Amino acid sequence: VQVSAGAGHACALRRDGTVWCWGANDTAQLGDPDAGATERLVAAPVRRADGASFDGAALVAAGADFTCAARADNTWCWGTNMFEQLGQPGGTAMSAAPVVAAPAAATALAAGGADAGAAEPDGSAWCWGRAEDGQVGEPGVGGVGVAPVPVLLAAADPLAGVRSLAAGEAHSCASTGDGGVRCWGAGDSGQLGNGTTTGADTAVEVATATGPLGDALAVTAGIDSYHADGGRHSCARQRDAIWCWGAGDSGQLGDGRMQSSPVAVPVDLSRVCP
């Protein structure tokens, strides 16, 4: 019922609530305590430390080198914990078995280069993991990685009404119930969409050339390993259009150019590929 792809692995959520993963496993991102660092060429179920199947999941998100899944009780993650992307400050370097990252249910889930986030039923968003570029959305947290903290607006009010979440290489974005999109974190390629190439440690509003981007139903972001070449662009879906912003050197903004943009530009859906 859902599939998510990371940098070298992918995971799927089945209707029965189990999570299955395949691909690279060098940082235990497949969630199999008995697999060591061996990659999987076919899908295998994620398992708990006692060998039982990890079930009851409602959402799954594959990060660069880790994976998260949301159950009705908590959000769980497994894989590398180098930057505390498992929500475990000062803990193990990695975990092949799921561990609790955020002690709450989630309505949306995202995993990026070295950080992750979850939207709670009250519409708030919480992020954890690498925080050096502001990608957890709370200023002044310091340190390489942090436990879950609430995403804030510039006025120190919490971001509210979150509908969907996305995490890129070192930035994150959310679409909200009013149709707006906000992003935070690194902004060197314009991936925050607010008209600048400056980063932000609080959520800023994504704009087009004529005003705020509205009527967004969902948001996504490119993903790659932290400080790799990719993962510096974002896109949002409206009912009948797609908008992208950030790095465009490989044509990833879809507007017919190989040029970056610090504001959202419409993807050209009219052309027929040869």
Residue, then its C-alpha position, 0 to 999 in steps of 0.5 A: v500500500q506504500v513504497s519508499a526509496g532511499a539512497g541504495h535501498a527501498c521498503a514497502l508497506r503491505r496491507d497487513g501492516t508488515v514492512w519489507c525492505w531490499g537493497a543495500n544493508d551496509t548500515a542495517q537499513l533493511g531492519d534484519p538483525d540476522a542479516g549483518a551487512t549483507e544486501r538483499l536482492v529480494a524483499a524480506p520482512v523487517r524484524r524486531a530484535d527477538g526475531a518477530s515480524f515488525d507489524g502494525a505499521a501505517l507509514v514507511a519512509a526510507g532515508a539515505d541510510f536508515t528507515c522509519a515506520a509509524r505505528a499507532d503507538n510510536t514512530w520507529c526507525w532502524g539503520t545508521n544512527m551516526f547523526e542520531q537519525l534514529g532519535q537516539p542521542g548518544g546511543t548506538a552507532m546503528s541498529a538493525a532492529p526497530v527502535v522508538a524514535a518518536p513516542a507518538a503516532a504519526t499522520a505523515l512521515a519523512a526520512g532524508g539524508a541524515d534527518a527524519g520527521a513526523a507529523e502528529p495528529d494535532g498537525s504539529a511536525w517534529c524532526w530529529g537527526r542531523a541539525e547543522d543546517g537547520q533541517v530539524g526546524e528549531p533554532g539553537v539546538g546545536g550539536v550534530g544530531v538531536a532527539p525529536v524537536p518541534v518545527l517552528l515558524a520565525a515567530a517561535d510559534p509551532l508549525a501547524g496543520v501539517r498534511s505531508l512531510a518531505a526530507g531532502e539531503a539537508h532540508s525539509c518541507a511540509s504542506t499544510g491544510d491551508g494549501g501552503v508549503r513551508c521549508w527549512g534547512a539548507g538553502d544553498s541551491g534555492q531548495l527552500g523556495n523563498g526566493t533566496t539561497t540562504g538557509a533557514d532554521t525555522a519554516v519559511e514560506v515557499a513562493t512562486a514568481t507572483g506570490p505564495l505557492g498555494d493549493a498544494l496537496a503534497v510535497t516531496a524532496g530529492i534525497d541523497s547522502y548528506h552533502a552529496d551532489g543530489g537532494r537539493h530540490s523540492c516539488a509540490r503537487q496541486r490538483d492539476a499542476i506540479w511545481c519544483w524549486g531548488a537545484g536544476d542543473s540536471g533538469q530536475l525542476g522540469d521546466g525545460r531548463m537546466q537552471s536552478s530556481p529559488v522560487a517554485v516554477p511550474v513543471d512543463l507537462s505539455r511536452v511529449c518525450p521523444 
